[in-house]
Amino acid sequence: MLLFGSSLLLATVPRGDLSAEAGRRLHRPLAATALLGSLATLGWLPLEVGMAAGNWGAVTDSGMVAAFVLRTGIGQAWAFRAAIALVTAGLALAVPPGRPAVLAASSGLLLATFALSGHAAMHDGTLAWQQGSVDALHLLCAGYWLGALIPFCFFLRALRDARQRKEAANALRRFSYAGHVAVAGVLVTGCVNTALVLDGWPVHWQSPYQALLAGKIAVAALMVSIALVNRYVLVPRLRIDPDGATNTIRRRTIAEVVLGMAALGLVSVFGMLDPV
């Protein structure tokens, strides 16, 4: 999400000295993130093989590992994701900072592959494609929203510099327009995905899956409220009190990032539970 959101924002803001500087400053952190992501992807396979076999000794059995990768849907999805993760890491290291669109495309494809191993993978046929597509779109919208907040803070800080103010304002305006679409996409696809998985809303609190899902929905609602206050209450104040409004927006943006991490933590737990 960090790779996709940051790269896509950098690829879509107007070209200029400030965007070039943002690309240079974020190049190493994004490359490190890509490497970490590829290592995490590769490290997932032995854990999954060991849990599937019920025996950690299976991790060293090349025949069993090969059978898992080649003969199971989860294994095939992992192989596809691992290939894209390695390509993304290579691109993050090789592509110069001024060309973020390449990294955005690769990391976006990598992010979308997580829909192949989610709850959509439990279904077959048309329903699997429908839910997988909705899940992938949900991931991309959320990835842009959350990941773009990092370069957003960079452009926000640049508003204080009179020489960079115009370019920073244009970049922030571009993020605002795309952010509205991303947030709307998260809400719509989240509702559709919940309906496809549960055939309704999470109302049975005794179910761990539904309780954690409801917690994630509450966190997302809080993030939306913060984003709306930033855009429609604090942004107009920039003309009156630029320093105070900028500091408040920055703090609230950091809060959005923390809440987004909490939402991902909840997903990582209830994503492994039976959706009942």
DOGUBA-411476 format. One line per 2 residues: number of its first residue (from 1); their letters; for each residue x, y, z of C-alpha. Coordinates in pm, 1 decimal. Layout:
BEGIN
NUM> a> X/Y/Z | ...
//
This chain:
BEGIN
1> ml> 0.0/0.0/0.0 | 282.3/239.2/82.9
3> lf> 455.5/161.0/-245.6 | 141.3/194.4/-453.9
5> gs> -9.0/502.7/-290.9 | 314.5/699.7/-272.2
7> sl> 425.8/608.7/-624.6 | 87.3/682.9/-778.1
9> ll> 66.1/1023.2/-611.8 | 417.6/1110.7/-726.0
11> at> 329.8/993.8/-1077.4 | 16.1/1207.6/-1101.4
13> vp> 118.9/1537.6/-942.5 | 235.9/1815.3/-1177.5
15> rg> 603.0/1785.3/-1270.6 | 834.4/2037.2/-1108.2
17> dl> 1130.0/2085.7/-876.5 | 925.2/2000.6/-568.6
19> sa> 787.6/1672.8/-704.9 | 1138.2/1577.7/-818.4
21> ea> 1269.3/1644.8/-468.8 | 988.1/1436.6/-319.1
23> gr> 1078.6/1149.8/-552.2 | 1444.1/1164.6/-451.2
25> rl> 1365.9/1171.7/-79.6 | 1121.2/882.6/-100.5
27> hr> 1331.8/669.8/-335.2 | 1530.4/487.2/-67.6
29> pl> 1239.6/433.7/175.6 | 1024.6/296.1/-106.5
31> aa> 1306.6/71.2/-228.0 | 1352.9/-59.2/127.5
33> ta> 977.8/-118.5/150.9 | 981.9/-312.0/-175.9
35> ll> 1269.0/-530.5/-52.9 | 1092.3/-593.8/277.8
37> gs> 773.7/-682.0/90.3 | 953.0/-931.9/-131.2
39> la> 1121.9/-1094.7/168.7 | 788.4/-1118.2/351.5
41> tl> 630.3/-1273.7/42.0 | 905.5/-1534.0/10.8
43> gw> 894.0/-1606.4/384.0 | 519.9/-1672.7/366.9
45> lp> 562.5/-1999.8/171.7 | 739.7/-2213.6/437.5
47> le> 496.3/-2092.9/703.2 | 196.3/-2185.2/489.0
49> vg> 342.5/-2524.2/390.7 | 419.1/-2608.3/753.2
51> ma> 69.6/-2513.1/870.3 | -99.3/-2695.2/581.4
53> ag> 98.0/-3014.1/646.4 | 70.0/-2990.6/1023.6
55> nw> 439.2/-3069.6/1037.8 | 719.8/-2813.8/1022.1
57> ga> 947.2/-3081.3/879.4 | 749.7/-3050.0/554.9
59> vt> 922.3/-2717.1/494.6 | 1243.3/-2903.1/405.7
61> ds> 1062.7/-3153.9/182.9 | 1116.5/-3016.7/-166.9
63> gm> 856.1/-3250.8/-315.0 | 587.5/-3135.6/-73.9
65> va> 675.2/-2768.7/-124.5 | 663.3/-2812.2/-503.2
67> af> 329.0/-2993.5/-480.1 | 186.3/-2715.2/-265.5
69> vl> 299.1/-2444.8/-510.4 | 195.3/-2625.4/-828.0
71> rt> -120.3/-2809.5/-723.0 | -302.4/-2575.9/-485.6
73> gi> -476.4/-2248.6/-564.4 | -308.9/-2077.7/-269.2
75> gq> 32.3/-2199.2/-383.5 | -22.8/-2081.5/-739.7
77> aw> -140.0/-1742.4/-613.6 | 175.4/-1722.2/-401.9
79> af> 398.5/-1802.4/-700.5 | 233.6/-1526.3/-903.5
81> ra> 263.9/-1279.5/-616.2 | 624.7/-1374.1/-545.1
83> ai> 723.0/-1312.8/-907.2 | 559.8/-970.3/-905.6
85> al> 712.1/-888.4/-565.5 | 1062.4/-963.6/-694.8
87> vt> 1001.2/-758.9/-1009.8 | 869.0/-471.7/-797.2
89> ag> 1176.3/-483.0/-573.5 | 1401.7/-481.0/-878.2
91> la> 1217.0/-185.5/-1026.7 | 1229.6/4.7/-698.1
93> la> 1607.4/-33.1/-697.6 | 1669.2/23.4/-1068.3
95> vp> 1413.2/282.0/-1178.1 | 1533.2/639.9/-1119.5
97> pg> 1332.1/856.8/-876.4 | 1181.6/1063.0/-1159.0
99> rp> 978.8/770.9/-1299.2 | 735.0/662.8/-1026.5
101> av> 466.1/548.4/-1273.8 | 653.7/223.9/-1339.7
103> la> 669.0/141.5/-970.1 | 304.5/242.8/-924.8
105> as> 194.2/-2.8/-1194.2 | 401.4/-290.7/-1057.6
107> sg> 313.0/-233.3/-691.6 | -53.4/-187.7/-784.0
109> ll> -55.2/-527.8/-952.8 | 122.0/-674.6/-650.2
111> la> -135.5/-525.4/-414.9 | -424.3/-656.9/-624.1
113> tf> -289.7/-1013.8/-603.9 | -388.5/-1030.7/-237.7
115> al> -745.9/-1069.4/-360.6 | -641.4/-1409.7/-500.0
117> sg> -588.8/-1554.5/-153.4 | -865.0/-1380.4/41.0
119> ha> -1213.0/-1502.1/115.2 | -1294.1/-1469.5/-254.9
121> am> -1073.1/-1774.1/-311.2 | -1333.2/-1987.8/-129.7
123> hd> -1576.7/-1952.2/-418.7 | -1578.9/-2080.1/-773.6
125> gt> -1698.3/-1947.7/-1105.5 | -1863.7/-1612.1/-1152.1
127> la> -1895.2/-1535.7/-780.9 | -1521.8/-1581.7/-732.8
129> wq> -1445.4/-1337.6/-1014.8 | -1697.8/-1085.8/-886.2
131> qg> -1574.3/-1091.0/-530.0 | -1210.1/-1104.6/-636.1
133> sv> -1255.2/-798.9/-856.7 | -1432.7/-607.0/-580.9
135> da> -1166.3/-707.6/-330.1 | -884.9/-600.9/-565.4
137> lh> -1048.8/-264.3/-626.0 | -1097.1/-221.9/-251.0
139> ll> -726.7/-288.5/-195.0 | -620.2/-40.7/-463.9
141> ca> -846.6/236.9/-334.6 | -734.0/181.2/23.7
143> gy> -372.3/154.7/-89.6 | -382.6/491.0/-261.7
145> wl> -561.2/657.1/29.3 | -324.4/526.2/296.1
147> ga> 0.3/512.9/99.1 | -33.6/862.1/-51.9
149> li> -52.6/1018.7/294.5 | 327.0/994.5/325.4
151> pf> 414.9/1219.0/27.3 | 107.2/1426.7/118.1
153> cf> 284.7/1528.9/439.4 | 590.1/1629.6/235.3
155> fl> 387.9/1855.2/5.2 | 195.4/1991.5/302.2
157> ra> 515.2/2102.8/471.5 | 629.1/2270.5/148.6
159> lr> 333.0/2510.1/171.2 | 535.0/2712.8/421.4
161> da> 797.2/2795.6/158.6 | 685.0/3083.4/-61.0
163> rq> 897.8/2956.0/-351.8 | 734.9/2610.8/-340.9
165> rk> 386.2/2709.7/-231.5 | 224.2/2712.5/-574.8
167> ea> 359.2/2371.0/-676.7 | 276.6/2223.9/-335.7
169> an> -79.2/2358.3/-355.2 | -124.4/2204.0/-701.4
171> al> 2.2/1867.8/-575.8 | -226.3/1876.6/-272.7
173> rr> -520.1/1973.3/-491.7 | -449.6/1674.8/-717.2
175> fs> -440.1/1446.7/-412.8 | -767.5/1593.3/-288.6
177> ya> -948.7/1514.3/-612.3 | -811.9/1160.2/-634.9
179> gh> -856.4/1109.1/-261.6 | -1230.4/1170.4/-288.1
181> va> -1251.9/895.8/-550.4 | -1035.6/659.6/-343.4
183> va> -1236.6/709.2/-23.6 | -1564.6/662.8/-209.9
185> gv> -1420.4/350.0/-369.1 | -1317.5/210.7/-30.1
187> lv> -1665.7/266.2/112.4 | -1857.1/124.8/-186.2
189> tg> -1635.3/-179.7/-241.1 | -1622.0/-244.2/133.2
191> cv> -2001.3/-254.6/151.4 | -2025.4/-480.1/-154.1
193> nt> -1752.6/-710.1/-25.9 | -1920.7/-739.6/313.5
195> al> -2250.3/-824.0/147.3 | -2086.0/-1090.4/-69.2
197> vl> -1905.2/-1251.2/224.2 | -2172.5/-1228.5/494.1
199> dg> -2484.8/-1170.8/285.3 | -2557.6/-881.2/521.2
201> wp> -2397.2/-663.1/787.7 | -2183.4/-777.2/1084.1
203> vh> -2444.5/-794.0/1359.1 | -2352.9/-1115.2/1543.0
205> wq> -2103.6/-997.3/1801.6 | -2036.9/-1347.7/1929.8
207> sp> -1865.2/-1418.6/1598.2 | -1494.4/-1321.0/1616.4
209> yq> -1493.3/-1251.3/1243.0 | -1789.3/-1016.5/1254.7
211> al> -1669.8/-842.2/1572.4 | -1329.1/-767.5/1420.4
213> la> -1488.3/-666.2/1089.2 | -1713.4/-422.9/1276.1
215> gk> -1404.5/-284.3/1448.6 | -1237.8/-229.3/1111.8
217> ia> -1549.6/-52.8/980.8 | -1545.2/175.5/1286.8
219> va> -1176.9/257.2/1230.0 | -1243.0/332.1/862.5
221> al> -1533.7/558.8/956.7 | -1306.6/750.5/1194.4
223> mv> -1046.4/787.1/917.3 | -1312.1/922.2/681.8
225> si> -1426.1/1175.3/941.5 | -1067.8/1296.4/992.2
227> al> -1018.9/1329.1/616.3 | -1341.3/1526.9/579.0
229> vn> -1250.0/1766.1/860.3 | -904.7/1815.2/708.5
231> ry> -1046.7/1894.3/366.5 | -1353.9/2100.1/446.2
233> vl> -1270.7/2262.8/781.3 | -893.2/2298.4/804.5
235> vp> -796.6/2355.3/440.3 | -1004.6/2678.7/419.9
237> rl> -824.4/2797.5/732.5 | -491.1/2786.3/548.1
239> ri> -565.6/3132.9/409.6 | -619.9/3277.0/759.2
241> dp> -373.6/3080.3/973.8 | -139.5/2884.9/742.9
243> dg> 103.8/2766.8/1012.0 | -161.2/2660.1/1262.2
245> at> -379.9/2489.4/1003.0 | -79.8/2312.4/846.9
247> nt> 34.7/2175.6/1182.9 | -315.2/2053.9/1266.7
249> ir> -360.7/1886.0/928.5 | -19.5/1717.6/963.9
251> rr> -106.3/1579.3/1308.4 | -442.3/1454.6/1187.0
253> ti> -279.0/1296.6/882.5 | -39.5/1107.4/1108.6
255> ae> -343.8/992.8/1306.0 | -496.4/866.6/978.9
257> vv> -181.6/664.0/909.0 | -189.9/510.7/1258.3
259> lg> -559.5/425.9/1221.6 | -490.8/277.9/878.1
261> ma> -225.6/52.6/1030.7 | -476.6/-53.0/1296.3
263> al> -729.5/-138.0/1024.3 | -469.5/-348.5/843.9
265> gl> -388.8/-524.3/1170.7 | -754.4/-614.7/1215.4
267> vs> -775.6/-740.4/857.1 | -466.9/-956.9/907.5
269> vf> -647.5/-1131.4/1192.7 | -1004.8/-1171.9/1073.0
271> gm> -881.2/-1246.8/722.1 | -773.7/-1586.1/854.9
273> ld> -1103.7/-1657.7/1031.4 | -1412.8/-1827.9/895.1
275> pv> -1651.1/-1555.0/769.1 | -1947.7/-1649.9/983.8
//
